[in-house]
């Protein structure tokens, strides 16, 4: 049997503009040498200016896609992005119950870069009650952390407090993303029972950040699938994403995509 490069089953929505969602996930995993399989939750109509329409697929179709992959190809990690509805979140919880030994990286996608909501209010309750405790790694930004914990999240210390609350809800580890926290530098904090690691870099003056959260979470999933320790997987993912932002190709008139393929050109 050939040696796996790190198989990742990605559960999330399709972005017709290619900058976020399933498309960003596949590009990221491929660039980092992992194998991407997918189970799609929603089809979105969007470009760099925003989301124009969302069509959620049936939860049983999502489950069928995921089961088909897991029963044949298998997975070393599962990355979860846009869910959309409470019913879809429940379906994913059932899948994770059946795949309890596979590390899950959960990016609690709630709002698109252009501001449109991508998660029904009732689904937040399911995330809290059924999915957080199944996450090997949870990757919320500040607004998502606030929605999940009910806390005010406006500073790095607030991020840490919210992170402690999410660990208390059962997450194995949390990567608290500080992109929404004001300041000249972006500070993300990885927290787990093993301690805390801080990732920090200059804030880049760019509008080309569409899909940053999807990209970072998928890069983390690639590392875990390839057997890297959590801190190394996150460090590699953080560096990869920061460089992808720096090299963004400048496409579109709104929030443009990242340069996911930069490692392949460097090689």
Steps between C-alpha positions, in 0.01 A plus 500: 500500500648845409596727785234765568613861473228603743138444399260777596124485462375858468139578594388845391340727243597569140621852412441578132770769516757243609645702786345329800307186590562166335704658222744665742517178702595287199764750385651524848515126560650436157764771545605343831523151356184355653208328327161675498163327482177694548144489627315815397243663728395796285540665162557874519481765230781740578800696380739744664214747559299262715248216521196539275319176576537183708342162427534247781512135396301233682672370816455140389688582179783645707513183709499282187795692351702468818420132551600422141841657560559351845390149396746490210779759503497565874632810676778594738324825592164664442473875442159659555407843369164647398203303633215744445222339702432317824398191303834500318688545828309203645593291196867588546479411869368155404787458254756593765341251740574229244850631430603568859865400447556754220621846605247771415600860429189716530486852359168641630415702187220744582539806275649545153774757444246731336275485808230248402400249767587138415368327812141491623462612866379158609815338366714688754330302777586174325859613456522569872322187614621237254802608295738698721571195717586300187761749377866406520547864397244782489598813304262790581562865423398762755134541391456123481656455843262762638199326346605160635580617854279804557809696605621837372807438281676823412858450623761224505425441868133463405605241241675304772198513730277378219754229422489376858121487477514297179751259651256469789233393250722209399710615204835320488674823398402843371676735262358839596541725195568867558445645156196696623685639802617859442874562478800520269580134562287188467520266797355148497513282810513119498367364829473146635558306819870499404522878523493800269686599185479848350529571128563862410574700188447843344151583377514522122325794337302304242140431405600160358418279798200302373518142623767557763315301766426208268860496386649505850273225631565275199873556534476392865303191396768415242768504767301284741417255221870476416590417859637834617460591865229761557735792564709419191190454285364839607837675461537370143140593421547850641813562293338358186190718537695817576709452186188424294357834612825681418503349151128551427456544123272803528200347324156660507372835614412400857651263756735305275636146543837390633783339305451142611748357251811690610686196645457311175660780298783533753576131465 
